[in-house]
């Protein structure tokens, strides 16, 4: 039985690694797209506030999903523990990234406010 669990765990790790590779590829593609001033980027202008609000909604959704999966697991429902842990890690990374963005924004605000006029 443990051999089956290890094989299932290995498939989950492989799947996570595939997702990581896809994310890295998309990040590189976005970097290349932003480096070239193309029409698709200018087709739908969004404000900084809208972009920030969308990002916060995504982080909140990740937190809610992780919480719901954790509660389901705690109630004894049939939920894969790897799925629960992955959702919790994703929520944690999203939250940490949000904190870092907030810290950078506050730092920039303080720098701007301390500039002589």
N, C-alpha and C positions, 0 to 999 in steps of 0.2 A: 504494500500500500504506500510506503514511503517513496518508492521509486516513481509511482504515478504522481505523487504530490511534487516531487522534484522536477519531473518533466513538465508539469503544469506551470510550476514556478519559473522554469527556464523559458517557457514560451511567453510568459508575461514579461520577463526581463527582455527577451528579444523584441517583443512588441513595443516596449517602452523605448528601447534603443532605436527602433525604426522610427518611432514618433519623434524622438530627439533629432535624428538625422533629417527628417522632413522639416522640422522647425528650423534647423540650421540652414537648410537649403532655401527655405522661404525667406529667412532673414537676409541671406545673401542676395536673393532676387529683389527684395525690397530695397536693399542698399543700392543695388545697381539701378533700380528704377528711380530712386530719389536722386541719384547722382546725375541722371540724364533728365533734363526738363522736358517731360513728355506731356501730351495733351490730356491723358487720363487723370493725371494728378490735378490739373487745373479745371477739369470738367465739373467737379463737385467740391467747391471750397467749403470748408467747415471752420468754425471758430475754435479757438483754443479751449474755451469753456465747454463747448459741445464734445470735443475730443476727450477732455478730462472727465466729463460726466459719463461718457460711454465707458471709459476705462474703469471708473469707479463702480459702475453697474456690473461690469464683467467680474471684477474682484468680488463684489457682493454676491453675485450668482455662484461663483466658485465656493465661497464660504458657506452659503446656504446648501449647496449640493453636498459638500463634505459633511456638514452637520447632519443632513438627512440620512446620508449613508451610514454615518457613525451611530445614529439613533436606531436605524434599522438593524444594524449588527448587534447593538446592545440588547435589543428586544428579542434577539434570537432568530430573526428572519434569515432566510437563505441569501446571504450576501457574501461575495468573495472578499476575504480580508485584504487581499492585495489591491482590490479595487478601492476599498475604504482607505487604505494607507496612501495609495496614489492620489486620491482626491484630497486627502488632508495635506499631503505635501504640495500639491498644486495650489491649494488655498493658502498655504503658508508662504510659498514663494511669491504669489500674487500680493499678499499683504505686505511682505518685506519690500517688494518693489514699490508698492504704493508709499510706504514710509520713506523710502529713499527719494522718491520724486517730491514728496512733501518737504523733506529736509532741504533738497536743492532749491525748491521754490522759495522757501523761507530765507535761505541764504542769499538768493538773488534779490529778494525783496529788501533785505537788510542792507545789501550792497548798494542798491539803487537809492534807498532812503538816506544813506550816509554820504552820498555824492554831494559835493558843493554845487550850489546853483549859480 
